[in-house]
Amino acid sequence: MLDIIQLLPDSIANQIAAGEVVQRPASVVKELLENSIDAQSTNIQLIVREAGKTLIQVIDNGLGMSETDARMCFERHATSKIRTSDDLFKIRTMGFRGEAMASIAAVAQVEMRTRRATDELGVLIKIEASELKAQEAIATPEGTSIQVKNLFFNVPARRNFLKSNPVEMRHIIDEFQRVALSNPEISFSLHHNDTEVYNLPAGKLSRRIVDLFGKGYREQLASCEEETSFVSVRGYVGKPEYAKKTRGEQFFFANNRFIKNSYLNHAVMSSFEGLIPEGSHPFYVLFIEIDPIHIDINVHPTKTEIKFDDERTVYAIVQAAVRKSMSQHNLMPSLDFETDVNFANNIFQFNGSPFEQKKETAVSAFARTTETPFREKTNLTNWNKLYEGLNRQLDDFERKEPEVEQTKVDFGDTTESTSFLLKSKANDIGSDRPQRASQDSEASTFQIHNRYIISQVKSGMLLIDQRAAYERILYEKFSQNLRKNGGASQQLLFPTKVKLTTADFHLLLEIQDEIRNLGFVLSVVEHDSFMVNGIPADSPEENEQQMLEGILEQFKQNESELHLDKAENLARAMAKRSAGRYGNHALTVLEMNTLVEQLFASSNPSYTPSGEITMKIVSLSDMASLFLR
């Protein structure tokens, strides 16, 4: 039998490697931008067409390359960043694997122009599917210009897996923002289809944040800084009142490299406990500076996952830095600064090696800071005064009334549009849905605190959360509008111009067909703005800017937690946003009865689309047990 194991040709090996390094156009953008940073550039331009599918071009004013280096950079495992295995533990550059350029050239048509300051002429190199097509001397500006054309032109299956242009452009913007944030001293620009998306001058980090995410961030930034001999933390966190439902703007950088680390994210989130509502997420841009010997970045080809040799210590310092930031900006009540640790001053108060000293200091700080951020001596004896007068307004019966233990009723999931107000059964207690008692509806439907509806049914008493009920009703209405490609629209007397962040603008472009089917009438007027001429008839009573931002925020939250198609996601986001106004809203008896009727006409009246309970039932036997009968 013949031998069957053979070495793969370089062209095939490069295509396989490209599957890890080059997953989409944004992957190419990341690699090219990082190469420009390693080349000590002070100005970097990114130009893309068709969301990077037909062209990705990066132009920089960096060091440039010699003719030999320009050709060598397209070879596998060719790099200027490391020489020995020891260098892997001293990496300060963005790239080091020597895989990116070879992988990109394997699946695209690449043109490179580069020149060093000491050379009179530069070099032009053309490579197509790993095959050298041309190499010649040319006149070109100092620095490097790389064009990547027709990505995946020779791998149709990979190209077919690319998403729509708005989706791919969102990923490109994400990568661009990460690189631009970590290098505020470099000026950046981004053009898409000849339209300027970003023009970022070099400056301070705070200015870069505002330029990237909008002027609204100017008021919410709180500086964060902690210096130790082991690790330093610097950057900005958002004030608690600006926390959002999504994790969108949360950035960690280790030695200027963007990383994803759920453990360190928990350190930040724990510092905000008690300051933001449950389920909300603060904004932060935090930079960790640490000796490269204490981290391993050679974990994944994307280099966004790293390992710390002492993650617990880093956790403690990050947590302390964020808590210190909150206290300095008068955001956290009664922090006990006497037990807070100044890592820089106390780092050498222990015996042993310098690293062990740093480690013990940080860990001891962690042990203290995780106990409680508040003073234990806080006087709680006066808290009862907050409730003075309340008991006087309650009669003895209300104060002594035992809690009602409500039973969970499974109403089932049915697609029949049946109203429990219009149908009745002989034996209501055994049916799937509670039936209205044969009494005057005005005498059997009540509202409590503008939030809950009590309705008398044959089996007992029905308690409905009106906000959740409206969410279910509106969700089904919006879903129907999306299926029928058209919902009722309310034309605005004065059209409103809505300016969005770049990421939100491209998200709205991505879902513009679906959002128009809901009843919005929109038109693009600038590279980051829409003109709103009409809104859905059931829209919440708020300005169009807040409405669209809220819908997009909820859409992104759903997107991060669930795998939904665009129409389903948008119907849920719109329903949740629109139902919010009914959370504390007075209703007439007619409105209450209409709500109950519409709820039970829905496909699943018991739950909202996200699984929240809309109603509870208290049976007659449960009520009788309250009176010991």
C-alpha positions in Angstrom: 0.0 0.0 0.0 1.3 3.5 -1.0 2.1 6.1 1.7 -0.7 8.5 2.0 0.6 11.3 4.3 2.1 14.2 2.5 3.2 17.8 3.2 0.6 20.3 2.1 1.6 23.0 -0.4 2.2 26.4 1.1 -0.9 27.8 -0.7 -3.2 25.3 0.9 -1.5 25.6 4.3 -2.0 29.4 4.1 -5.7 29.0 3.3 -6.1 26.7 6.3 -4.3 29.2 8.6 -6.4 32.0 7.1 -9.5 30.3 8.5 -8.2 31.1 12.0 -6.7 34.5 11.4 -9.1 35.9 8.7 -12.7 35.2 9.6 -14.2 38.3 8.0 -13.2 41.7 6.7 -12.9 43.0 10.2 -10.1 40.5 10.9 -8.1 42.0 8.0 -8.7 45.5 9.4 -7.4 44.5 12.8 -4.2 42.9 11.5 -3.4 45.8 9.2 -4.0 48.5 11.8 -1.9 46.7 14.3 1.0 46.4 11.8 0.8 50.1 11.2 1.0 50.8 15.0 4.0 48.5 15.3 5.6 50.5 12.5 5.5 53.6 14.8 3.0 55.4 12.6 1.5 58.7 13.8 -1.2 58.9 11.2 -3.3 55.9 9.9 -6.0 56.0 7.3 -8.5 53.1 6.8 -10.5 53.0 3.5 -13.1 50.3 2.9 -15.6 49.6 0.1 -18.7 47.4 0.4 -17.9 46.8 4.1 -14.5 45.5 3.2 -15.6 42.8 0.7 -14.1 44.5 -2.3 -11.5 46.8 -0.8 -9.7 47.3 2.5 -6.8 49.8 2.4 -4.6 51.0 5.2 -2.2 53.9 4.6 0.3 54.9 7.3 3.4 57.1 7.7 5.4 54.5 9.6 8.9 53.2 9.2 8.2 51.4 5.9 10.1 48.3 4.7 13.1 47.4 2.5 12.5 45.4 -0.7 13.6 42.2 1.0 11.4 42.7 4.1 8.4 43.7 1.9 8.6 40.3 0.2 9.5 38.3 3.3 6.4 39.6 5.3 4.2 37.4 3.1 6.0 34.2 4.0 4.5 32.0 6.8 6.0 32.6 10.2 8.1 35.5 9.0 8.2 38.3 11.6 10.5 41.1 12.9 9.0 40.9 16.4 10.7 37.9 18.0 13.9 35.9 17.6 13.9 33.3 20.4 11.3 31.5 22.5 12.2 33.8 25.4 10.9 36.7 23.4 7.4 35.3 23.7 7.4 36.4 27.3 8.6 39.9 26.6 6.2 40.9 23.8 5.3 44.6 23.6 4.2 44.7 20.0 0.7 44.0 18.6 1.8 41.3 16.2 4.4 38.5 16.6 3.1 35.3 15.1 4.1 36.1 11.5 0.8 34.6 10.2 -1.4 37.5 9.3 0.1 38.8 6.0 0.5 35.2 4.6 -3.0 34.3 5.6 -4.5 37.5 4.1 -2.6 37.0 0.8 -3.9 33.4 0.6 -7.5 34.5 0.3 -7.3 37.9 -1.4 -5.6 40.1 -4.0 -3.0 42.2 -2.2 -1.0 45.2 -3.3 1.7 46.7 -1.1 3.6 50.0 -1.6 6.2 50.8 1.0 9.3 53.0 1.4 11.7 53.7 4.2 12.9 57.3 4.9 16.5 56.3 3.9 15.5 54.9 0.5 15.0 57.0 -2.6 12.6 54.5 -4.2 10.0 52.2 -2.6 8.7 48.8 -3.7 5.4 47.6 -5.2 4.4 44.0 -4.5 1.3 42.3 -5.9 0.3 38.9 -4.6 -2.8 36.9 -5.5 -3.8 33.7 -3.7 -0.3 33.4 -2.3 1.2 33.7 -5.8 3.6 36.6 -6.5 2.4 38.5 -9.5 4.7 41.5 -9.6 7.6 43.1 -7.7 9.1 46.4 -8.8 10.7 49.6 -7.6 8.4 52.7 -7.6 8.2 56.2 -6.3 5.9 56.2 -3.2 5.5 58.3 0.0 7.4 57.2 3.1 5.4 54.6 5.0 3.2 51.7 3.8 0.0 51.4 1.9 -1.7 48.0 1.7 -4.7 47.2 -0.4 -6.7 44.0 0.1 -9.1 43.4 -2.7 -11.9 40.9 -3.3 -11.6 39.0 0.0 -12.2 35.3 -0.3 -12.4 35.6 -4.1 -10.8 32.1 -4.4 -12.9 30.6 -1.6 -16.5 31.0 -2.6 -17.8 29.0 0.3 -16.1 31.4 2.8 -17.4 34.4 0.9 -21.0 33.1 1.0 -20.8 33.0 4.8 -20.2 36.7 5.0 -23.1 38.7 6.4 -24.8 41.8 4.9 -22.7 44.9 4.4 -24.2 46.7 7.5 -23.4 43.7 9.7 -19.8 43.4 8.4 -19.4 47.2 8.7 -20.4 47.0 12.3 -17.6 44.5 13.0 -15.1 46.7 11.2 -16.2 49.7 13.3 -15.8 47.6 16.5 -12.2 46.7 15.5 -11.4 50.3 14.5 -12.8 51.7 17.8 -10.7 49.3 19.8 -7.5 50.2 18.0 -8.2 53.9 18.1 -9.1 53.9 21.8 -5.8 52.2 22.7 -3.7 54.7 20.7 -5.1 58.2 21.3 -1.7 59.7 20.4 -2.2 58.5 16.8 -4.5 60.2 14.4 -7.0 57.9 12.6 -9.5 58.3 9.8 -12.1 55.8 8.4 -13.8 56.2 5.0 -16.5 53.8 3.8 -17.6 54.0 0.1 -16.0 57.5 -0.2 -17.9 58.8 2.9 -15.9 59.9 6.0 -17.1 57.9 9.0 -14.4 59.0 11.5 -11.7 61.7 11.6 -9.9 61.4 14.9 -7.1 63.8 15.7 -4.3 62.8 18.1 -5.0 63.9 21.6 -6.0 62.7 25.1 -7.9 59.6 25.9 -10.9 61.5 27.1 -11.1 63.4 23.8 -10.8 60.2 21.8 -13.7 58.6 23.8 -15.9 61.6 23.0 -14.9 61.6 19.3 -15.7 57.9 19.0 -18.9 57.6 21.0 -20.4 61.1 21.0 -20.6 64.3 23.0 -23.0 62.8 25.5 -20.0 60.9 27.0 -18.3 64.1 28.0 -20.4 64.4 31.2 -20.3 60.8 32.3 -16.6 60.1 32.4 -14.9 59.5 35.8 -11.2 59.1 35.7 -9.8 55.9 37.2 -6.1 55.4 38.2 -4.1 53.1 40.5 -0.3 52.8 40.4 1.6 49.8 41.9 4.9 48.3 41.2 3.2 45.1 40.1 0.5 46.5 37.8 -1.1 49.9 37.1 -4.6 50.7 36.1 -5.7 53.9 34.3 -8.6 55.0 32.2 -12.2 56.1 32.7 -15.4 54.6 34.0 -18.9 55.8 33.4 -21.0 57.4 36.2 -23.7 55.1 37.5 -26.6 57.1 36.3 -25.4 56.5 32.7 -25.4 52.7 33.0 -27.1 50.8 30.1 -28.8 47.5 29.6 -26.1 46.3 27.2 -22.4 45.7 27.6 -21.5 47.5 24.4 -19.0 50.1 25.6 -16.8 48.1 27.9 -13.1 47.9 27.0 -10.2 46.3 28.7 -6.6 46.7 27.4 -3.6 44.9 28.7 -0.3 46.6 27.6 -2.4 48.5 25.0 -3.9 45.2 23.6 -7.7 44.8 23.6 -8.6 41.8 25.7 -11.8 39.9 26.7 -11.8 38.8 30.3 -15.0 38.0 32.2 -13.1 37.7 35.5 -11.8 41.3 35.3 -15.2 42.5 34.1 -16.6 41.0 37.3 -14.1 43.1 39.3 -15.6 46.3 37.7 -19.2 45.1 38.1 -18.7 44.3 41.7 -17.5 47.8 42.3 -20.8 49.2 41.0 -23.0 47.0 43.3 -25.7 49.1 44.9 -25.0 52.0 42.5 -26.7 50.8 39.3 -29.9 48.8 38.8 -29.6 45.0 38.5 -29.1 44.0 34.9 -27.4 47.3 33.9 -23.8 47.7 32.8 -21.5 50.7 33.2 -19.3 52.1 30.6 -15.5 51.7 31.1 -12.2 52.0 29.2 -9.5 50.6 31.4 -5.8 50.1 30.6 -3.7 47.5 32.5 0.1 47.9 32.4 2.0 44.9 33.6 5.3 43.3 33.0 4.9 41.0 29.9 6.6 38.2 31.9 3.4 37.9 34.0 1.0 37.4 31.1 0.7 34.9 28.2 -0.8 36.4 25.0 0.0 33.4 22.9 -3.3 31.7 23.7 -5.4 32.3 20.6 -4.7 33.6 17.0 -6.9 36.6 17.6 -4.8 37.5 20.6 -7.8 38.9 22.5 -7.5 36.2 25.2 -4.6 36.4 27.6 -3.6 34.6 30.8 -2.3 36.3 33.9 0.0 34.3 36.2 -1.8 35.9 39.2 -5.3 36.9 38.1 -6.5 37.3 41.7 -4.0 40.1 42.4 -5.0 41.9 39.1 -8.6 41.5 40.1 -8.1 43.1 43.5 -6.2 46.1 42.0 -8.8 46.7 39.3 -11.6 46.5 41.8 -9.8 48.9 44.2 -9.1 51.4 41.4 -12.8 51.5 40.3 -14.0 51.9 43.9 -11.5 54.7 44.4 -12.7 56.4 41.3 -16.3 56.2 42.5 -15.4 57.7 45.9 -13.3 60.5 44.4 -16.2 61.6 42.3 -18.7 61.5 45.2 -20.5 58.6 43.8 -20.1 56.0 46.5 -21.4 56.7 50.0 -19.3 56.3 53.1 -16.2 54.6 51.7 -13.9 53.6 54.5 -10.6 55.2 53.3 -8.8 54.3 56.6 -8.8 50.6 55.5 -8.2 51.4 51.8 -4.8 50.5 50.5 -2.3 52.7 48.7 -0.5 50.0 46.8 2.4 52.1 45.8 3.3 53.2 49.4 2.8 49.8 51.0 4.2 47.5 48.4 7.6 46.9 50.2 6.3 46.6 53.8 6.5 42.8 53.6 9.4 40.4 53.8 10.4 38.2 50.9 10.9 38.7 47.2 9.6 41.9 45.5 7.0 40.0 43.6 5.7 38.2 46.7 5.5 41.6 48.5 3.4 43.0 45.7 1.3 39.9 45.6 0.6 39.8 49.3 -0.3 43.5 49.4 -2.8 43.3 46.6 -4.4 40.1 48.0 -4.8 41.6 51.4 -6.4 44.6 49.9 -8.7 42.3 48.0 -9.7 40.5 51.2 -10.6 43.8 52.8 -12.3 45.5 49.9 -14.5 42.5 49.2 -16.0 42.6 52.7 -18.0 45.8 52.3 -17.4 49.2 50.8 -19.5 50.9 53.4 -18.7 52.0 57.0 -19.9 49.4 59.5 -20.5 52.2 62.0 -23.3 53.7 59.9 -26.2 54.6 62.3 -29.2 52.7 61.3 -31.4 53.6 64.2 -33.1 56.5 62.4 -34.1 54.5 59.3 -37.5 53.8 60.8 -38.2 57.5 60.6 -38.5 57.1 56.9 -41.7 55.2 57.4 -43.2 57.5 60.1 -46.8 58.3 59.1 -47.2 55.3 56.9 -48.6 53.0 59.6 -51.0 55.8 60.7 -52.5 55.7 57.2 -53.1 51.9 57.4 -55.8 50.4 59.4 -55.2 47.5 61.8 -56.5 45.0 59.3 -54.1 46.0 56.5 -51.1 45.9 58.9 -51.9 42.5 60.2 -53.1 41.0 56.9 -51.0 37.9 56.1 -49.2 37.6 52.7 -51.2 35.9 50.0 -49.5 32.8 48.7 -50.3 32.9 45.0 -50.4 29.7 43.0 -48.8 29.5 39.6 -51.3 28.6 36.9 -50.2 27.3 33.6 -52.4 28.9 31.0 -50.8 26.9 28.2 -49.7 28.0 24.8 -52.5 28.3 22.3 -52.8 30.1 19.0 -56.6 30.4 19.2 -57.8 34.1 19.4 -60.3 33.4 22.2 -61.3 36.1 24.7 -62.2 34.9 28.1 -64.6 37.8 28.4 -66.7 36.4 25.5 -66.6 32.7 26.2 -67.6 30.8 29.3 -67.5 27.2 30.4 -69.7 25.3 32.8 -66.7 24.3 35.0 -64.3 27.2 35.1 -61.9 25.8 37.8 -60.8 22.9 35.6 -60.3 25.0 32.5 -57.0 26.3 31.2 -58.0 29.9 31.3 -59.9 31.7 34.1 -63.3 33.0 33.1 -64.9 36.2 34.1 -67.7 35.9 36.6 -71.2 36.8 35.4 -71.3 40.2 37.1 -71.1 43.8 36.0 -67.6 44.2 34.6 -67.2 47.6 36.3 -67.8 46.0 39.6 -65.3 43.2 39.0 -62.2 45.0 37.6 -60.0 47.3 39.6 -56.6 48.9 39.4 -54.0 49.0 42.2 -51.3 51.7 42.4 -51.6 52.3 38.6 -49.6 49.1 38.0 -51.8 46.1 38.6 -55.3 45.0 37.5 -57.5 42.8 39.7 -60.3 41.0 37.9 -62.9 38.7 39.4 -63.1 35.3 37.8 -65.2 32.2 38.6 -62.3 30.4 40.2 -61.2 33.3 42.3 -59.2 36.5 41.7 -56.9 37.3 38.8 -53.9 39.7 39.3 -52.4 41.1 36.1 -49.2 43.1 35.7 -50.3 45.7 33.2 -46.9 46.5 31.8 -46.1 42.9 31.2 -49.6 42.4 29.7 -49.1 45.3 27.3 -45.7 43.9 26.3 -47.3 40.6 25.2 -50.1 42.4 23.3 -47.7 44.8 21.5 -45.3 42.1 20.7 -47.9 40.1 18.8 -49.1 43.2 17.1 -45.6 44.2 16.0 -44.8 40.6 14.9 -47.9 40.6 12.8 -46.9 43.9 11.2 -43.5 42.5 10.4 -45.0 39.4 8.8 -47.4 41.5 6.7 -44.6 44.0 5.8 -46.5 47.0 7.0 -47.8 48.7 10.2 -49.8 51.8 10.9 -47.7 54.9 10.8 -48.3 58.3 12.5 -46.9 61.1 10.3 -45.0 63.8 12.1 -46.0 67.4 11.6 -42.4 68.4 11.8 -39.8 65.8 10.7 -37.0 65.2 13.2 -33.4 64.7 12.4 -31.9 61.9 14.6 -28.1 61.7 15.0 -26.7 58.4 16.2 -23.3 57.0 17.1 -21.5 55.4 14.2 -22.2 51.9 15.5 -25.9 52.5 16.1 -26.2 54.2 12.7 -24.9 51.1 10.9 -27.1 48.9 13.1 -30.2 50.9 12.0 -29.0 50.6 8.4 -28.9 46.8 9.0 -32.5 46.6 10.2 -34.0 49.5 8.3 -36.4 47.3 6.2 -37.8 45.7 9.3 -38.1 48.9 11.3 -40.0 50.5 8.4 -42.4 47.6 8.5 -43.2 48.6 12.1 -44.4 52.0 10.9 -41.3 54.2 11.0 -40.7 56.4 8.0 -37.0 57.1 7.8 -34.5 58.5 5.3 -30.7 58.7 5.5 -29.5 62.4 5.4 -25.9 62.1 6.5 -23.3 59.4 7.3 -24.6 59.3 10.9 -28.1 60.7 10.8 -31.6 59.8 9.8 -34.7 62.0 9.1 -37.7 60.7 10.9 -41.0 61.6 9.1 -43.3 59.1 10.8 -43.4 56.7 13.8 -45.6 53.7 14.6 -49.0 54.4 15.9 -48.3 52.6 19.2 -45.0 54.4 19.9 -44.2 55.6 23.4 -44.7 59.2 24.1 -41.1 60.4 23.9 -38.9 62.3 21.4 -37.8 60.4 18.3 -34.1 60.5 19.4 -34.8 58.8 22.7 -37.2 56.3 21.1 -34.8 55.1 18.4 -31.8 55.0 20.8 -33.9 53.0 23.3 -35.1 50.5 20.6 -31.5 50.0 19.4 -30.3 49.6 23.0 -32.9 46.9 23.6 -32.1 45.3 20.3 -28.4 45.0 21.2 -29.2 43.6 24.6 -31.4 40.9 23.0 -28.7 40.2 20.4 -26.1 39.7 23.1 -28.2 37.3 25.1 -30.3 35.4 22.5 -30.0 34.0 19.0 -32.9 35.7 17.2 -33.6 36.7 13.7 -33.8 40.5 13.0 -37.6 40.6 12.8 -38.2 38.6 16.1 -35.5 40.7 17.9 -37.0 44.0 16.7 -40.6 43.0 17.6 -39.4 42.1 21.2 -37.3 45.3 21.5 -40.1 47.5 20.2 -42.7 45.9 22.5 -40.5 46.1 25.6 -39.7 49.8 24.9 -43.3 50.7 24.1 -44.8 48.9 27.1 -42.6 50.8 29.5 -45.0 53.7 29.6 -47.7 51.5 31.0 -45.7 50.5 34.1 -47.3 53.3 36.2 -50.3 54.5 34.2 -53.9 55.1 35.3 -56.5 53.2 33.2 -60.2 53.6 32.9 -62.4 50.5 33.5 -63.0 50.3 29.7 -59.2 50.4 29.1 -58.7 47.7 31.7 -61.3 45.4 30.2 -59.9 46.0 26.8 -56.4 45.1 28.0 -57.6 41.9 29.6 -59.6 40.9 26.5 -56.6 41.5 24.2 -54.2 39.7 26.5 -56.3 36.5 26.5 -56.7 36.8 22.7 -52.9 36.5 22.4 -51.1 33.3 21.6 -49.6 33.0 25.1 -51.2 35.3 27.6 -49.3 33.9 30.6 -45.9 35.2 29.7 -44.1 38.1 27.9 -41.9 37.2 25.0 -38.9 37.2 27.3 -40.6 34.8 29.8 -41.8 37.2 32.4 -45.1 36.2 34.1 -48.0 38.5 33.1 -50.6 37.2 35.6 -51.2 35.3 38.8 -54.4 33.7 40.1 -55.6 33.4 43.7 -58.2 30.7 44.0 -61.3 30.8 46.3 -59.8 28.1 48.4 -56.6 30.1 48.9 -58.6 33.1 49.9 -60.6 31.0 52.4 -57.4 29.7 53.9 -56.4 33.3 54.8 -59.4 33.3 57.2 -58.6 29.9 58.6 -61.6 28.3 56.9 
